[in-house]
Amino acid sequence: MTDLGGAFLVEHLDVGGVRISTDVAGVTLTHRSQGIGLELDVPGVGKLMDFLRSCRVNRFNRRRAFRVPVEPGSGLEVEVEIDGVTHRAMTGDVSFTGILLEPSDDDAFELEIGQTVGVTLRLDGDCVTLESSVRRKAVEGVGLQFAESVKGDELDPVPELARVMANLERLWLQARVKTRVDEGFAELEISDAPVSALGDAFDTSIVGVPADEADIRIGDVIVRDSDDRLTLQSSSRPEVKIHFDVRGVGALFDFLRSSSVNPANRRRGFRIPLRAADGVAVVIHHRGTDLPAAPADVSLSGVLVEPEVAWPEEIRVGTEVDVTLRFAGEATRLASVVRRRAEGAYGIEFLDATNGEALTPPADLARMIARLERRWLAEYVAA
């Protein structure tokens, strides 16, 4: 950890036995004593939350809503039979109830909503052909429903489809779970057992939690979906928790990525999201007039604001202004310049916080940003 005028700067976060670190691909949560990690990107967190939600009910129905992203190199082959002609197809995701077919220039074909076709899936020696109906068409592809998988209100897939889905789920999960070997990471060996019984290394069974929650265990770290948030909790220290939502994990990724460069510049790009309840007051001083502004986010290098009330005149990009920030009894006034304007908001750079390419914030600004960062992180980490 490096100190910059009171602002804490980290290359990783440690919460209990979990270390959160980052690279260009996303965030890795590693159980340090066991060397088992979970790798997440922003879409991956949303998908993992969907997967956990789908684990709330019985063995088959729990997966009904979960669409498994098809990993590159999975080996899945997809064919569509239209009026007796077979076409090769691409897919982005598959579930027990349907498939998303993506456009392909190699073997183009047209489908219409309501049309019935045959879809064949091949993976690892399993082959299944399913009567399917076109339910939707969109830019990302064509959505088809497997009519044979649903009987009444129950999900009842044929065994071949169940095996294909188990393999796709396993490949998707395996792409995000790694185990440490010496100084690097290698892919975790996952057996051919059903996903609900992967053993001690990766257990997706429901383990004594309320019906609206479900767990994945990595070592003694519990990954839980609860109240529309993804929670990581130490089973040995249940008071240690990390909470994510889709908005929060994206911002946390930005925070961690901003910590991966040198101590002077590492926070330059990270903007702390602000709400009215955070109590940050901003005033823009322009041509002898004080203009109150509502801040949307702030960093060591600048602030994004919108006028609280209509300003007497538009402030053009390139105009130099002063900005006063007030928070928790502290105030700082900074020479600044308007760098951008879009949709009624102004992006303002703090000239007093920069020296060429280097970031040199005044001590009072650094203290203020540090307090805001800690408050923001406290929303996601409880210990």
SEZARO-880670 format. One record per residue (C-alpha): residue in three letters; x, y, z. Coordinates in Angstrom, 3 decimals. Layout:
SITE	Ala	X	Y	Z .
...
END
This chain:
SITE	Met	0.000	0.000	0.000 .
SITE	Thr	1.303	3.451	-0.931 .
SITE	Asp	0.234	6.701	0.702 .
SITE	Leu	-0.486	9.842	-1.299 .
SITE	Gly	-1.381	12.711	0.992 .
SITE	Gly	-3.758	10.548	2.982 .
SITE	Ala	-5.364	8.718	0.059 .
SITE	Phe	-4.844	4.959	0.208 .
SITE	Leu	-3.565	3.345	-2.968 .
SITE	Val	-3.653	-0.431	-3.328 .
SITE	Glu	-2.540	-3.054	-5.792 .
SITE	His	-5.024	-5.534	-4.333 .
SITE	Leu	-7.619	-5.805	-1.591 .
SITE	Asp	-7.488	-8.425	1.174 .
SITE	Val	-10.726	-9.358	2.931 .
SITE	Gly	-10.334	-12.231	5.345 .
SITE	Gly	-8.642	-15.002	3.371 .
SITE	Val	-9.753	-13.607	0.009 .
SITE	Arg	-7.464	-11.481	-2.148 .
SITE	Ile	-9.053	-9.373	-4.905 .
SITE	Ser	-6.657	-8.473	-7.709 .
SITE	Thr	-7.021	-7.408	-11.324 .
SITE	Asp	-5.569	-7.568	-14.799 .
SITE	Val	-6.791	-6.439	-18.205 .
SITE	Ala	-9.285	-9.318	-18.349 .
SITE	Gly	-11.121	-8.519	-15.124 .
SITE	Val	-10.979	-9.374	-11.443 .
SITE	Thr	-9.629	-12.504	-9.742 .
SITE	Leu	-10.758	-13.451	-6.247 .
SITE	Thr	-8.199	-15.833	-4.776 .
SITE	His	-8.300	-17.906	-1.615 .
SITE	Arg	-4.696	-17.242	-0.642 .
SITE	Ser	-4.053	-20.274	1.563 .
SITE	Gln	-5.583	-22.756	-0.888 .
SITE	Gly	-4.598	-21.039	-4.145 .
SITE	Ile	-8.090	-21.398	-5.625 .
SITE	Gly	-9.450	-18.416	-7.498 .
SITE	Leu	-12.568	-17.143	-9.232 .
SITE	Glu	-12.020	-14.981	-12.315 .
SITE	Leu	-14.797	-12.529	-13.208 .
SITE	Asp	-15.426	-9.979	-15.896 .
SITE	Val	-18.422	-7.653	-15.855 .
SITE	Pro	-20.622	-9.875	-18.078 .
SITE	Gly	-19.357	-12.895	-16.123 .
SITE	Val	-20.661	-11.543	-12.821 .
SITE	Gly	-24.123	-11.033	-14.269 .
SITE	Lys	-24.055	-14.538	-15.725 .
SITE	Leu	-22.836	-16.014	-12.433 .
SITE	Met	-25.700	-14.275	-10.626 .
SITE	Asp	-28.131	-15.725	-13.173 .
SITE	Phe	-26.611	-19.164	-12.616 .
SITE	Leu	-26.980	-18.867	-8.839 .
SITE	Arg	-30.562	-17.672	-9.124 .
SITE	Ser	-31.339	-20.642	-11.343 .
SITE	Cys	-30.123	-22.966	-8.555 .
SITE	Arg	-33.032	-22.117	-6.255 .
SITE	Val	-35.366	-24.931	-7.223 .
SITE	Asn	-35.182	-28.593	-8.175 .
SITE	Arg	-32.436	-30.205	-10.230 .
SITE	Phe	-33.870	-29.409	-13.659 .
SITE	Asn	-36.161	-26.419	-13.130 .
SITE	Arg	-33.382	-24.482	-11.419 .
SITE	Arg	-31.562	-24.153	-14.748 .
SITE	Arg	-34.603	-23.169	-16.804 .
SITE	Ala	-33.787	-19.437	-16.893 .
SITE	Phe	-30.016	-19.776	-17.173 .
SITE	Arg	-28.549	-19.408	-20.649 .
SITE	Val	-25.052	-20.882	-20.693 .
SITE	Pro	-22.576	-18.745	-22.669 .
SITE	Val	-20.803	-20.990	-25.164 .
SITE	Glu	-17.053	-20.777	-24.569 .
SITE	Pro	-14.709	-20.395	-27.565 .
SITE	Gly	-13.235	-23.780	-28.375 .
SITE	Ser	-16.025	-25.657	-26.585 .
SITE	Gly	-16.425	-27.991	-29.565 .
SITE	Leu	-20.191	-27.513	-29.700 .
SITE	Glu	-21.567	-28.060	-33.208 .
SITE	Val	-24.969	-26.671	-34.151 .
SITE	Glu	-27.026	-27.496	-37.229 .
SITE	Val	-30.424	-26.174	-38.283 .
SITE	Glu	-32.677	-28.128	-40.655 .
SITE	Ile	-35.013	-25.916	-42.680 .
SITE	Asp	-37.383	-27.552	-45.186 .
SITE	Gly	-35.096	-30.557	-45.506 .
SITE	Val	-31.910	-28.509	-45.959 .
SITE	Thr	-29.265	-28.620	-43.222 .
SITE	His	-27.289	-25.456	-42.344 .
SITE	Arg	-24.316	-25.003	-40.006 .
SITE	Ala	-25.014	-22.356	-37.353 .
SITE	Met	-23.252	-20.347	-34.658 .
SITE	Thr	-24.564	-19.766	-31.153 .
SITE	Gly	-23.845	-17.402	-28.282 .
SITE	Asp	-25.726	-19.256	-25.562 .
SITE	Val	-27.873	-22.334	-24.944 .
SITE	Ser	-30.299	-23.323	-22.196 .
SITE	Phe	-32.476	-26.329	-21.455 .
SITE	Thr	-35.335	-24.487	-23.138 .
SITE	Gly	-33.756	-22.857	-26.172 .
SITE	Ile	-30.833	-21.447	-28.117 .
SITE	Leu	-29.668	-18.127	-29.528 .
SITE	Leu	-28.467	-18.487	-33.118 .
SITE	Glu	-26.009	-15.815	-34.237 .
SITE	Pro	-25.689	-14.486	-37.794 .
SITE	Ser	-23.137	-16.289	-39.953 .
SITE	Asp	-21.801	-15.224	-43.340 .
SITE	Asp	-20.533	-18.746	-44.068 .
SITE	Asp	-23.962	-20.381	-44.264 .
SITE	Ala	-26.631	-17.686	-44.233 .
SITE	Phe	-30.296	-18.590	-43.839 .
SITE	Glu	-33.480	-16.770	-42.915 .
SITE	Leu	-35.918	-17.655	-40.143 .
SITE	Glu	-39.282	-16.113	-39.359 .
SITE	Ile	-41.064	-15.825	-36.026 .
SITE	Gly	-43.348	-18.806	-35.527 .
SITE	Gln	-41.426	-21.028	-37.949 .
SITE	Thr	-40.629	-24.602	-36.807 .
SITE	Val	-37.220	-26.104	-37.575 .
SITE	Gly	-34.985	-28.892	-36.312 .
SITE	Val	-31.897	-27.996	-34.239 .
SITE	Thr	-29.108	-30.537	-33.742 .
SITE	Leu	-26.467	-30.145	-31.003 .
SITE	Arg	-23.262	-32.215	-30.915 .
SITE	Leu	-20.740	-32.149	-28.091 .
SITE	Asp	-18.308	-34.756	-26.709 .
SITE	Gly	-20.019	-37.710	-28.381 .
SITE	Asp	-23.536	-36.631	-27.483 .
SITE	Cys	-25.952	-35.707	-30.267 .
SITE	Val	-29.508	-34.483	-29.879 .
SITE	Thr	-32.007	-33.161	-32.436 .
SITE	Leu	-34.837	-31.003	-31.112 .
SITE	Glu	-37.960	-29.618	-32.739 .
SITE	Ser	-37.693	-25.874	-32.210 .
SITE	Ser	-39.814	-22.795	-32.866 .
SITE	Val	-38.581	-19.276	-33.613 .
SITE	Arg	-39.641	-16.986	-30.752 .
SITE	Arg	-37.761	-13.732	-31.384 .
SITE	Lys	-35.457	-11.955	-33.815 .
SITE	Ala	-32.978	-9.262	-32.801 .
SITE	Val	-29.670	-7.756	-33.848 .
SITE	Glu	-27.737	-10.254	-31.737 .
SITE	Gly	-29.453	-13.257	-33.311 .
SITE	Val	-32.558	-15.439	-33.485 .
SITE	Gly	-34.043	-17.001	-30.355 .
SITE	Leu	-35.515	-20.511	-30.667 .
SITE	Gln	-37.431	-22.531	-28.074 .
SITE	Phe	-37.012	-26.294	-27.644 .
SITE	Ala	-40.637	-27.433	-27.563 .
SITE	Glu	-39.722	-30.966	-26.404 .
SITE	Ser	-38.017	-29.753	-23.223 .
SITE	Val	-41.136	-28.384	-21.562 .
SITE	Lys	-44.143	-30.475	-20.566 .
SITE	Gly	-46.862	-28.322	-19.061 .
SITE	Asp	-45.137	-26.097	-16.533 .
SITE	Glu	-42.337	-28.581	-15.914 .
SITE	Leu	-38.921	-28.783	-17.499 .
SITE	Asp	-38.248	-32.303	-18.749 .
SITE	Pro	-35.235	-32.352	-21.116 .
SITE	Val	-34.227	-35.493	-22.955 .
SITE	Pro	-31.112	-37.159	-21.440 .
SITE	Glu	-28.892	-36.238	-24.407 .
SITE	Leu	-29.724	-32.538	-23.985 .
SITE	Ala	-29.152	-32.774	-20.224 .
SITE	Arg	-25.648	-34.172	-20.853 .
SITE	Val	-24.838	-31.496	-23.431 .
SITE	Met	-25.985	-28.769	-21.029 .
SITE	Ala	-23.996	-30.255	-18.135 .
SITE	Asn	-20.859	-30.191	-20.295 .
SITE	Leu	-21.466	-26.606	-21.433 .
SITE	Glu	-22.065	-25.469	-17.846 .
SITE	Arg	-18.898	-27.226	-16.734 .
SITE	Leu	-16.868	-25.564	-19.512 .
SITE	Trp	-18.284	-22.140	-18.670 .
SITE	Leu	-17.554	-22.524	-14.973 .
SITE	Gln	-14.136	-24.038	-15.623 .
SITE	Ala	-13.147	-20.993	-17.683 .
SITE	Arg	-13.634	-18.884	-14.528 .
SITE	Val	-12.160	-21.140	-11.853 .
SITE	Lys	-8.410	-21.578	-11.688 .
SITE	Thr	-6.097	-23.237	-9.196 .
SITE	Arg	-2.570	-22.077	-8.427 .
SITE	Val	0.347	-24.177	-9.655 .
SITE	Asp	3.715	-22.836	-8.441 .
SITE	Glu	3.645	-19.128	-9.403 .
SITE	Gly	1.056	-19.324	-12.181 .
SITE	Phe	-2.479	-20.480	-12.725 .
SITE	Ala	-3.552	-23.631	-14.492 .
SITE	Glu	-7.030	-24.813	-15.386 .
SITE	Leu	-8.788	-26.643	-12.606 .
SITE	Glu	-9.467	-30.297	-13.368 .
SITE	Ile	-13.213	-30.843	-13.157 .
SITE	Ser	-14.640	-34.326	-13.328 .
SITE	Asp	-17.491	-35.543	-15.510 .
SITE	Ala	-19.853	-35.544	-12.528 .
SITE	Pro	-23.041	-33.471	-12.779 .
SITE	Val	-22.553	-29.787	-12.020 .
SITE	Ser	-24.488	-30.189	-8.763 .
SITE	Ala	-21.857	-32.639	-7.474 .
SITE	Leu	-18.469	-31.335	-8.516 .
SITE	Gly	-16.967	-32.168	-5.146 .
SITE	Asp	-14.999	-30.174	-2.602 .
SITE	Ala	-13.134	-27.975	-5.095 .
SITE	Phe	-16.296	-26.573	-6.625 .
SITE	Asp	-19.677	-27.250	-5.057 .
SITE	Thr	-22.800	-25.696	-6.560 .
SITE	Ser	-25.243	-27.465	-4.286 .
SITE	Ile	-27.649	-25.531	-2.092 .
SITE	Val	-26.140	-25.755	1.372 .
SITE	Gly	-28.661	-24.909	4.035 .
SITE	Val	-29.542	-21.387	2.918 .
SITE	Pro	-32.991	-19.820	2.490 .
SITE	Ala	-34.948	-20.724	-0.643 .
SITE	Asp	-34.151	-17.388	-2.291 .
SITE	Glu	-30.380	-17.881	-1.924 .
SITE	Ala	-27.885	-20.352	-3.390 .
SITE	Asp	-24.179	-21.010	-2.867 .
SITE	Ile	-21.054	-21.860	-4.754 .
SITE	Arg	-18.080	-22.812	-2.557 .
SITE	Ile	-14.450	-22.244	-3.547 .
SITE	Gly	-12.301	-23.564	-0.717 .
SITE	Asp	-13.876	-22.014	2.372 .
SITE	Val	-15.156	-19.002	0.427 .
SITE	Ile	-18.909	-18.963	-0.179 .
SITE	Val	-20.143	-17.201	-3.330 .
SITE	Arg	-23.798	-16.420	-2.764 .
SITE	Asp	-26.540	-14.652	-4.682 .
SITE	Ser	-28.830	-12.862	-2.245 .
SITE	Asp	-31.117	-9.844	-2.606 .
SITE	Asp	-29.932	-9.149	-6.169 .
SITE	Arg	-26.314	-8.972	-5.039 .
SITE	Leu	-23.387	-11.319	-5.373 .
SITE	Thr	-21.848	-11.927	-1.938 .
SITE	Leu	-18.499	-13.545	-1.212 .
SITE	Gln	-18.242	-14.690	2.387 .
SITE	Ser	-15.650	-16.508	4.466 .
SITE	Ser	-17.256	-19.622	5.943 .
SITE	Ser	-14.765	-19.567	8.834 .
SITE	Arg	-15.383	-15.843	9.433 .
SITE	Pro	-18.991	-15.247	8.335 .
SITE	Glu	-18.784	-11.589	9.332 .
SITE	Val	-16.318	-11.027	6.465 .
SITE	Lys	-18.303	-10.336	3.289 .
SITE	Ile	-17.887	-8.690	-0.096 .
SITE	His	-21.026	-7.543	-1.911 .
SITE	Phe	-21.373	-6.866	-5.632 .
SITE	Asp	-24.127	-5.689	-7.889 .
SITE	Val	-23.713	-5.151	-11.627 .
SITE	Arg	-23.151	-1.414	-11.160 .
SITE	Gly	-20.844	-1.926	-8.216 .
SITE	Val	-18.662	-4.598	-9.739 .
SITE	Gly	-18.062	-2.477	-12.833 .
SITE	Ala	-16.969	0.418	-10.645 .
SITE	Leu	-14.846	-1.894	-8.486 .
SITE	Phe	-13.086	-3.175	-11.621 .
SITE	Asp	-12.288	0.423	-12.567 .
SITE	Phe	-10.995	1.044	-9.040 .
SITE	Leu	-8.699	-1.981	-9.140 .
SITE	Arg	-7.494	-1.301	-12.675 .
SITE	Ser	-6.656	2.268	-11.647 .
SITE	Ser	-4.427	0.765	-8.940 .
SITE	Ser	-2.282	-1.185	-11.394 .
SITE	Val	0.012	1.642	-12.521 .
SITE	Asn	2.533	3.841	-10.721 .
SITE	Pro	1.543	5.427	-7.388 .
SITE	Ala	1.236	8.955	-8.801 .
SITE	Asn	-1.083	8.137	-11.690 .
SITE	Arg	-2.921	5.035	-10.516 .
SITE	Arg	-6.081	6.843	-9.380 .
SITE	Arg	-6.179	9.392	-12.158 .
SITE	Gly	-8.741	7.436	-14.133 .
SITE	Phe	-10.960	6.204	-11.284 .
SITE	Arg	-14.084	8.260	-10.720 .
SITE	Ile	-15.983	7.673	-7.484 .
SITE	Pro	-19.738	7.452	-8.161 .
SITE	Leu	-21.663	10.013	-6.097 .
SITE	Arg	-25.265	10.346	-4.987 .
SITE	Ala	-27.081	13.268	-3.409 .
SITE	Ala	-27.067	11.423	-0.077 .
SITE	Asp	-23.241	11.349	-0.059 .
SITE	Gly	-23.192	14.984	1.024 .
SITE	Val	-20.620	16.294	-1.459 .
SITE	Ala	-21.252	19.957	-2.345 .
SITE	Val	-19.751	21.561	-5.453 .
SITE	Val	-19.684	25.230	-6.458 .
SITE	Ile	-18.293	26.462	-9.783 .
SITE	His	-16.798	29.982	-9.665 .
SITE	His	-17.015	31.694	-13.063 .
SITE	Arg	-16.663	35.420	-13.821 .
SITE	Gly	-17.437	36.422	-10.239 .
SITE	Thr	-20.545	34.221	-10.070 .
SITE	Asp	-20.978	31.188	-7.797 .
SITE	Leu	-22.803	28.408	-9.621 .
SITE	Pro	-24.081	25.482	-7.509 .
SITE	Ala	-23.618	22.100	-9.184 .
SITE	Ala	-24.655	18.509	-8.531 .
SITE	Pro	-21.663	16.107	-8.748 .
SITE	Ala	-22.108	12.752	-10.521 .
SITE	Asp	-18.581	11.484	-9.851 .
SITE	Val	-15.223	12.781	-8.630 .
SITE	Ser	-11.580	11.702	-8.811 .
SITE	Leu	-8.182	13.044	-7.817 .
SITE	Ser	-8.022	14.744	-11.206 .
SITE	Gly	-11.512	16.101	-11.778 .
SITE	Val	-15.260	16.121	-11.298 .
SITE	Leu	-18.361	15.548	-13.457 .
SITE	Val	-21.196	17.933	-12.579 .
SITE	Glu	-24.616	19.061	-13.725 .
SITE	Pro	-26.131	22.485	-12.894 .
SITE	Glu	-28.432	22.335	-9.860 .
SITE	Val	-30.411	25.186	-11.419 .
SITE	Ala	-30.060	26.753	-14.850 .
SITE	Trp	-26.829	28.718	-15.068 .
SITE	Pro	-27.015	32.274	-16.495 .
SITE	Glu	-24.801	31.313	-19.413 .
SITE	Glu	-23.208	28.254	-20.969 .
SITE	Ile	-19.618	27.553	-19.963 .
SITE	Arg	-17.648	26.545	-23.026 .
SITE	Val	-15.093	23.749	-23.246 .
SITE	Gly	-11.646	25.180	-22.505 .
SITE	Thr	-12.940	27.796	-20.048 .
SITE	Glu	-10.904	28.100	-16.856 .
SITE	Val	-12.935	28.132	-13.628 .
SITE	Asp	-12.422	27.559	-9.927 .
SITE	Val	-14.144	24.650	-8.214 .
SITE	Thr	-14.938	24.395	-4.503 .
SITE	Leu	-15.568	20.933	-3.048 .
SITE	Arg	-17.049	20.454	0.414 .
SITE	Phe	-17.410	17.144	2.204 .
SITE	Ala	-17.559	16.066	5.855 .
SITE	Gly	-16.402	19.396	7.252 .
SITE	Glu	-13.543	19.865	4.775 .
SITE	Ala	-13.374	22.235	1.809 .
SITE	Thr	-10.902	22.822	-0.999 .
SITE	Arg	-10.840	25.353	-3.836 .
SITE	Leu	-9.079	24.280	-7.031 .
SITE	Ala	-8.078	26.038	-10.229 .
SITE	Ser	-9.746	23.993	-12.979 .
SITE	Val	-10.712	23.871	-16.656 .
SITE	Val	-13.798	22.562	-18.463 .
SITE	Arg	-12.597	19.659	-20.620 .
SITE	Arg	-15.864	18.306	-22.024 .
SITE	Arg	-19.589	18.878	-22.109 .
SITE	Ala	-22.267	16.353	-23.011 .
SITE	Glu	-25.986	15.984	-22.304 .
SITE	Gly	-26.011	18.907	-19.884 .
SITE	Ala	-23.052	17.668	-17.821 .
SITE	Tyr	-19.620	19.273	-17.523 .
SITE	Gly	-16.378	17.324	-17.168 .
SITE	Ile	-13.923	19.501	-15.251 .
SITE	Glu	-10.200	18.833	-14.712 .
SITE	Phe	-8.441	20.042	-11.562 .
SITE	Leu	-5.381	21.956	-12.804 .
SITE	Asp	-4.111	22.226	-9.215 .
SITE	Ala	-3.991	18.394	-9.022 .
SITE	Thr	-1.881	17.782	-12.128 .
SITE	Asn	1.660	18.633	-13.165 .
SITE	Gly	2.139	17.596	-16.766 .
SITE	Glu	1.495	13.849	-16.850 .
SITE	Ala	1.991	13.468	-13.102 .
SITE	Leu	-0.836	13.579	-10.556 .
SITE	Thr	0.003	15.935	-7.668 .
SITE	Pro	-3.198	16.554	-5.694 .
SITE	Pro	-3.207	18.983	-2.765 .
SITE	Ala	-3.320	17.272	0.628 .
SITE	Asp	-6.862	18.449	1.405 .
SITE	Leu	-8.177	17.046	-1.898 .
SITE	Ala	-6.348	13.754	-1.322 .
SITE	Arg	-7.877	13.432	2.159 .
SITE	Met	-11.346	14.151	0.800 .
SITE	Ile	-10.999	11.580	-2.002 .
SITE	Ala	-9.643	9.000	0.465 .
SITE	Arg	-12.704	9.412	2.690 .
SITE	Leu	-15.032	9.110	-0.296 .
SITE	Glu	-13.213	6.001	-1.540 .
SITE	Arg	-13.467	4.338	1.875 .
SITE	Arg	-17.131	5.199	2.113 .
SITE	Trp	-17.751	3.821	-1.407 .
SITE	Leu	-15.829	0.603	-0.699 .
SITE	Ala	-17.735	0.164	2.564 .
SITE	Glu	-20.877	-0.442	0.492 .
SITE	Tyr	-19.329	-3.659	-0.834 .
SITE	Val	-17.040	-4.898	1.930 .
SITE	Ala	-18.280	-5.740	5.405 .
SITE	Ala	-15.930	-7.110	8.062 .
END
